[in-house]
């Protein structure tokens, strides 16, 4: 089967007489099939990351998000002996996470991080949002490693599967818990066959903690995605045009106001254990079925 993209017709090729099938509709159908063949081809290649063994990825970039949070970008660098690098692919589903392995003088340790989509990124690279804590074991390890350092990763993990047929999806994130939800939002928005309305409630400590703010603002130009930010400390914040920022924490009333007229809805929650428990309890009070609520 040909892997060449279909040739796009000119608008003038359409006779505008209502013929069936229209040449423009045929092109769109062929383009979807072509993209699906490309996607299937990538998935059948050998995945360069495995859930049962560690793979070497080189740190290639660190981008500051705030005083404590950074975007770390890694690139696959160790193909198996005799295997061309073109024969491998980095495959994972939106919302899945990888485990990074670190080591100091006395112990080895792992932490989970979620890859997020980045525009024009190489197929063998991934980027993670990581908050560095003052006394965190992995944080201290990451503070010391430099660009071009080799690191160990395994994965992907996580059993969440997007329901592209649901009418509405409410996503509620706390802090770096935005990472898996952002990847899901990005996937749905870029799926031309999905008509789900997306609403994000992003709970942050302060202005500096609105991670991925520029990316979220860009996505909010799409017809089916809006977001609201809830700040525990709101001093010094200037909302962007059409950006909604609340002073205070998200509570039952805010969740109930959104959910009260929703008949077909999935609710996704990511944050600390206490945060997810509290939010899930409030969501269930709004008569959402437990099977329609997913915590990461």
C-alpha positions as CSV (number, residue, x, y, z in Angstrom):
1,X,0.0,0.0,0.0
2,X,1.3,3.4,-1.0
3,X,2.7,5.6,1.9
4,X,2.7,8.7,-0.3
5,X,0.3,11.5,0.8
6,X,-2.6,12.2,-1.5
7,X,-2.4,15.1,-3.9
8,X,-4.4,18.0,-2.7
9,X,-6.9,19.3,-5.3
10,X,-7.4,23.0,-6.0
11,X,-10.5,24.6,-4.8
12,X,-11.4,25.3,-8.4
13,X,-11.5,21.5,-9.1
14,X,-14.8,21.4,-7.2
15,X,-17.7,22.0,-9.6
16,X,-20.0,23.2,-6.8
17,X,-22.9,21.3,-8.2
18,X,-23.4,18.9,-5.3
19,X,-21.8,15.9,-6.9
20,X,-21.3,12.9,-4.7
21,X,-18.6,12.1,-3.8
22,X,-17.1,15.6,-4.1
23,X,-13.4,15.7,-5.0
24,X,-12.6,17.8,-1.9
25,X,-14.4,15.2,0.4
26,X,-12.5,12.4,-1.4
27,X,-9.2,14.2,-0.6
28,X,-10.1,14.6,3.1
29,X,-11.0,11.0,3.3
30,X,-7.7,9.9,1.6
31,X,-5.7,12.2,3.8
32,X,-7.2,10.7,7.0
33,X,-6.4,7.2,5.8
34,X,-2.8,8.3,4.9
35,X,-2.3,9.7,8.4
36,X,-3.7,6.5,10.0
37,X,-1.3,4.4,7.9
38,X,1.6,6.6,9.0
39,X,0.5,6.3,12.7
40,X,0.2,2.5,12.4
41,X,3.6,2.3,10.8
42,X,5.2,4.2,13.7
43,X,3.4,2.0,16.2
44,X,4.7,-1.2,14.6
45,X,8.3,0.0,14.9
46,X,10.3,-1.1,17.9
47,X,9.5,1.2,20.9
48,X,12.8,2.5,22.2
49,X,11.5,2.6,25.7
50,X,10.4,-0.5,27.6
51,X,8.4,-1.0,30.8
52,X,10.6,-3.9,31.9
53,X,14.1,-2.6,31.3
54,X,15.9,0.8,31.4
55,X,16.8,2.8,28.2
56,X,19.4,5.5,28.0
57,X,18.2,9.0,27.1
58,X,20.5,12.0,27.0
59,X,19.5,15.3,28.6
60,X,19.6,17.9,25.8
61,X,17.8,20.9,27.2
62,X,16.5,22.5,30.4
63,X,14.0,25.4,30.2
64,X,13.0,27.4,33.3
65,X,9.2,27.6,34.1
66,X,9.6,29.1,37.5
67,X,12.1,29.3,40.3
68,X,11.4,25.6,41.1
69,X,9.9,24.1,38.0
70,X,11.7,23.3,34.7
71,X,11.0,21.6,31.4
72,X,13.6,18.8,30.9
73,X,14.1,17.4,27.4
74,X,15.7,14.1,26.8
75,X,16.7,12.2,23.6
76,X,17.1,8.5,22.9
77,X,20.8,7.8,22.2
78,X,21.5,4.1,22.5
79,X,20.1,1.9,19.7
80,X,20.7,-1.9,20.1
81,X,23.8,-3.2,18.5
82,X,23.4,-3.4,14.7
83,X,19.9,-1.8,14.8
84,X,19.5,1.4,12.7
85,X,18.0,4.3,14.7
86,X,15.4,4.7,11.9
87,X,13.9,1.4,13.0
88,X,12.9,2.6,16.5
89,X,10.2,4.9,17.7
90,X,9.1,6.5,21.0
91,X,5.5,5.4,21.6
92,X,3.2,6.2,24.5
93,X,-0.4,7.3,25.0
94,X,-1.5,10.7,26.3
95,X,-1.5,10.7,30.1
96,X,1.0,7.9,30.5
97,X,4.2,8.4,32.5
98,X,7.8,7.2,32.5
99,X,10.0,6.3,35.5
100,X,13.4,7.9,35.8
101,X,16.2,6.1,37.7
102,X,18.7,8.1,39.8
103,X,21.6,7.2,41.9
104,X,23.7,8.8,44.7
105,X,26.5,7.5,46.8
106,X,24.2,5.3,49.0
107,X,21.1,4.3,47.0
108,X,19.2,4.1,43.8
109,X,15.7,5.7,43.4
110,X,13.0,6.3,40.8
111,X,10.4,9.0,40.2
112,X,7.5,9.2,37.8
113,X,7.3,12.0,35.2
114,X,4.8,12.5,32.4
115,X,6.0,13.4,28.9
116,X,4.2,16.4,27.4
117,X,3.7,17.3,23.7
118,X,6.1,19.9,22.3
119,X,5.7,21.5,18.9
120,X,8.1,20.2,16.2
121,X,9.9,17.8,18.6
122,X,11.9,15.0,17.2
123,X,10.2,11.6,17.3
124,X,12.9,10.2,19.7
125,X,12.7,13.1,22.2
126,X,10.4,13.8,25.1
127,X,9.9,16.7,27.5
128,X,8.8,16.5,31.1
129,X,7.7,19.2,33.6
130,X,9.6,18.7,36.8
131,X,9.4,20.6,40.1
132,X,12.7,20.6,42.1
133,X,12.3,20.4,45.9
134,X,14.9,21.7,48.3
135,X,15.4,18.3,50.1
136,X,14.1,15.9,47.4
137,X,16.3,13.0,46.6
138,X,15.6,13.0,42.9
139,X,15.5,16.8,42.9
140,X,19.1,16.9,44.3
141,X,20.1,14.4,41.6
142,X,18.5,16.5,38.8
143,X,20.1,19.8,40.1
144,X,23.5,18.3,39.6
145,X,23.2,16.7,36.1
146,X,24.2,18.8,33.1
147,X,23.1,18.9,29.5
148,X,24.4,15.9,27.5
149,X,24.3,13.7,30.6
150,X,23.0,10.2,30.0
151,X,20.0,9.1,32.1
152,X,18.0,5.9,32.6
153,X,14.2,5.6,31.9
154,X,11.6,2.9,31.6
155,X,7.9,2.9,30.7
156,X,5.3,3.8,29.6
157,X,2.9,3.2,32.4
158,X,-0.7,4.1,33.0
159,X,-4.0,2.6,31.9
160,X,-6.1,5.6,31.1
161,X,-7.7,5.6,27.6
162,X,-9.4,8.7,26.2
163,X,-13.1,8.4,25.4
164,X,-13.4,10.4,22.2
165,X,-17.1,10.1,22.2
166,X,-18.0,11.8,25.5
167,X,-19.7,15.1,25.1
168,X,-17.9,17.0,27.9
169,X,-14.6,16.5,29.8
170,X,-13.7,18.3,33.0
171,X,-10.0,18.2,33.9
172,X,-8.9,19.4,37.3
173,X,-5.2,19.8,38.0
174,X,-3.0,20.9,40.9
175,X,0.6,22.1,40.3
176,X,2.7,19.8,38.1
177,X,-0.4,17.5,37.9
178,X,-1.1,19.6,34.9
179,X,1.3,17.5,32.8
180,X,-0.9,14.4,32.0
181,X,-4.0,16.5,31.6
182,X,-2.2,18.9,29.2
183,X,-1.1,16.0,27.1
184,X,-4.7,14.7,26.9
185,X,-6.1,18.2,26.1
186,X,-3.5,18.5,23.3
187,X,-4.4,15.2,21.9
188,X,-8.1,15.8,21.8
189,X,-7.8,19.3,20.3
190,X,-5.7,17.9,17.5
191,X,-8.1,15.1,16.8
192,X,-10.3,16.4,13.9
193,X,-12.8,13.6,14.5
194,X,-13.4,14.4,18.2
195,X,-16.0,17.0,19.2
196,X,-15.6,16.8,23.0
197,X,-15.9,20.1,24.9
198,X,-12.9,20.4,27.3
199,X,-12.9,22.5,30.5
200,X,-9.8,22.8,32.7
201,X,-9.7,23.9,36.3
202,X,-6.1,24.6,37.2
203,X,-5.4,25.0,41.0
204,X,-2.1,26.8,41.7
205,X,-0.4,28.2,44.7
206,X,0.6,31.5,43.2
207,X,1.3,33.3,39.9
208,X,4.6,31.5,39.4
209,X,2.9,28.1,39.7
210,X,0.7,28.5,36.6
211,X,2.9,26.0,34.7
212,X,2.5,25.7,30.9
213,X,0.5,29.0,31.0
214,X,1.6,30.1,27.5
215,X,0.8,26.7,26.1
216,X,-2.6,26.6,27.7
217,X,-3.4,30.1,26.5
218,X,-2.5,29.1,22.9
219,X,-4.8,26.0,23.1
220,X,-7.6,28.2,24.4
221,X,-8.0,29.7,20.9
222,X,-9.5,26.4,19.8
223,X,-13.3,26.2,19.8
224,X,-13.7,23.3,22.3
225,X,-11.2,24.2,25.1
226,X,-11.4,26.8,27.9
227,X,-9.6,27.0,31.3
228,X,-9.8,28.7,34.6
229,X,-7.1,29.2,37.1
230,X,-7.6,29.2,40.9
231,X,-4.9,30.8,43.0
232,X,-4.3,30.4,46.7
233,X,-2.2,33.6,46.6
234,X,-3.3,36.0,43.9
235,X,-1.0,39.0,44.5
236,X,0.6,40.6,41.4
237,X,-1.3,38.6,38.8
238,X,-2.5,40.2,35.5
239,X,-4.9,38.0,33.5
240,X,-4.4,37.8,29.8
241,X,-7.1,38.7,27.4
242,X,-10.1,36.3,27.9
243,X,-8.2,34.5,30.7
244,X,-10.2,33.7,33.9
245,X,-8.2,33.7,37.1
246,X,-9.9,33.3,40.5
247,X,-8.6,34.5,43.8
248,X,-9.1,31.5,46.1
249,X,-9.3,27.7,46.1
250,X,-11.6,25.6,43.9
251,X,-14.5,24.2,46.0
252,X,-17.7,22.3,45.6
253,X,-19.6,25.3,44.4
254,X,-17.3,25.9,41.5
255,X,-17.4,22.2,40.4
256,X,-21.2,21.9,40.9
257,X,-21.8,25.0,38.8
258,X,-20.0,23.5,35.8
259,X,-21.4,20.0,36.2
260,X,-25.0,20.7,37.0
261,X,-26.2,20.6,33.3
262,X,-23.8,18.0,32.0
263,X,-25.3,14.7,31.0
264,X,-22.3,13.0,29.3
265,X,-19.1,13.9,31.1
266,X,-15.8,12.4,32.1
267,X,-13.8,14.0,35.0
268,X,-10.0,13.7,35.2
269,X,-8.1,14.7,38.3
270,X,-4.4,15.0,38.9
271,X,-2.5,16.4,41.9
272,X,-1.5,15.3,45.4
273,X,-3.3,12.4,47.0
274,X,-5.2,14.7,49.4
275,X,-6.1,17.0,46.6
276,X,-7.5,14.2,44.4
277,X,-9.5,12.7,47.3
278,X,-11.1,16.0,48.1
279,X,-11.9,16.9,44.5
280,X,-13.2,13.4,43.7
281,X,-15.5,13.6,46.8
282,X,-16.9,16.9,45.5
283,X,-17.4,15.6,42.0
284,X,-19.3,12.6,43.2
285,X,-21.6,14.9,45.2
286,X,-22.6,16.3,41.9
287,X,-24.1,12.9,40.9
288,X,-21.3,12.0,38.5
289,X,-20.9,8.2,38.3
290,X,-17.7,6.9,39.9
291,X,-16.8,5.1,36.7
292,X,-16.7,8.4,34.9
293,X,-14.1,9.8,37.3
294,X,-10.4,9.1,36.8
295,X,-7.5,10.0,39.1
296,X,-3.8,9.9,38.0
